[in-house]
Amino acid sequence: MSQLPVHTVETAAPEVQPALRDAASKFGFLPNLLGKLANAPAALDAYLAVSAAFNRTSLRPLERQVVLLTTSFVNQCPYCVAAHSMLAGMSGADAETVQALRAGRPVADPRLEALRRYTAHLVIRRGQAEAVETQRFLAAGFDRTQIYEVITGITQKTLSNYADHVELIPLDAPFSAHAWEAPDGAAV
């Protein structure tokens, strides 16, 4: 079965070229994820719109990366775990925190751990959070509106995680130092 191509700005449909050009200028390269999503302009538009919305939330950049990396770990997405491992480090996560997130283990920072735990809980339970988990999240200093912000990040990553599952997306060279494979029987 043949797979869809990973488009470049030049090979993509004219309607998505401006969005791809903008993404390439932000990253310094065009991530293969976006080149793959460019095969379905509606999927690319949806991903970029949710990503832009998530970036406007009250969550700090590192907190957003915790949501994205945790979702990718739970969904066992090699491409996204690698990409967000690098981006988490660029957002201020130390190596120990990144390694814990990549392994689905607790992180040392109590606030980030509450966020990691709640994100994983929401993904595993398909949004049906237990009251005790919501209370733990709120007790860590988050507010109820941030629950919806976490859900926005989960939505962004679920789209890209599923895209990677359907057609394995080649890892971009900048992410290769963070390559990841799902552990057998990965526990979250």
N, C-alpha and C positions, 0 to 999 in steps of 0.2 A: 504494500500500500504506500503510495507516494505521499509525502508531506507537503504542506504549503511552504513556499519560500520565505526566507527571512529577507524582507525588503530593505533596500537602502532608500534614502530620500529620492534618488533618481528613478528607481524602479517601481516605487509605490504609485498608486493612483493619484492624479493631480489634486484631488480634493483633500488628501491627507498630507501632502507634501509640506505645507506650511507648519502643521503640528509637529511633524517629524523633524523639520529643520530647527524649530524652536527647542525641541527636546535635545537634539544633538548639540545645540549651542549651550544648553544648561549643563549637560553631562560632559561635554568635550568629546563625545562619541554618541552614536545612536545605539542604545541598548537593543540587543536582539529581541527582547520581549516586545518592544514597540514595533520593531520590524516585522515580527510575526503577527501581532495584532493588526497591523496595517492591511492584512489580507481581508479583514472585515471592518470597514470604516466605522460602523456603529460600535463595535467592540473597542476599538482604539479610542473613539470619542468618549465612551462610557468610562474607560479606565482613566483617561486623562482628566475628565471632569471630576470623578470621585477623588482622584489623587489631589487635584487642586483644592477641592473642598476640605479634604483631610488636613492639608497643609495650613488651612485657615482656622483650625480648631484652637482651643486654648491649651492643648497639650504642647509641651515643649518639644523641640526637635528630637531629643533623645527619647522622650516618652513615646513619641510617634514611632520611632524605630523599634522600641520594645514591642509595641502592638504589631507592627508589620513583621518583625522577625519571629515573634511568638506564633502568630497566625501561620506563617510559612513553615515553622517547625511542626506544629500540630498537624497541618495538612501535608507534611513531608514533601515539600517542594524544593528540590536541589537548587534550581536556578535562583529562586527568591531568597533562600537561606544564605546563599553565597553573596548575592547582591546586598542584602540588608546587613550582613555581617560587616561588610566594608563600610556601608553607610552609617551603621551604628557607631563604629569607631570614629568616623569623621564627625559624628554628632556628639562626641565626648565620652562614649562608653570605654572603660578600660578593658584590657584583654580578658581579664577574669570574668567580667560581666558578659562580654560577647560569647565567650566559651560556654558559660552557663546557659545563655539563651539558645545557643546552637544545640545544646544537649537536653534542653527542656528541664533544666535544674533550677532551683531557687537562686536568686541573685542576692548579694549582700545588702544592697540599699533597700530599706523597708518599703519606701514608696514605689520604687520600680518593681519590687517583688510583688506588691499588691496588684500593680498593673499587669504584670506578666501572668500572675495567677488568675486574675479575673478575665483577661483576654482568652487564655487557654480554656477556662471554664465555659465561656460563651461559645467558643468555636466547637468544643466537644459536645456541648448540650444544645447546639443549634439555636442559641439565643435564649433558651429557657433557663435562665439563671435561678439558682436557689437563693432564697432570701438571705441565708447566712453568708453566702459569697458576696452578694451585693453589699451587705453591711460591712464586711471586711474591707471591701474596696472603698466605701465611703469613709470608714474609720481611718484610712490611710491618708485622708486629706483631699480626696477627690469629691466632686459634687455630682448630683444626679444628671445634670446636662452632659457631663463628661462620659456618662454611660453611652449616650448617643454618639459622641465623638469616637469612642472606642469601636462602636458598631460600624461607623463610617470607615475606619481603618481596616476592620475585618472584611468589609465589603470590597474595598480596593484590592486587598491581597487575595481574597478568595477568587476573584476574577483572574488574576495573573497565575495563582497556584493551579487553578483548573486548566488554564491554557497550557501550562507547562506539562501537566499530566496527560493531556490529550496528544500533544506533539512535543516531545522533549525539545526544549529550546537550548541551542548551543550556548554555553557559557561564554560571556564576553571576556576578552583578555584582562581588562582591569579587575574583574571579579575572580579570576582564576586562582589567586592566592588564597581565596576563601572557599574553594570548592568543598562541597558537602555531600555526603550520602546519608540517607535515612538509616538509622541503626535498625537491626532486626528487632522486631517487637518493641519499637520506640514507645516508651512510656511517657506520658505527659502528666 
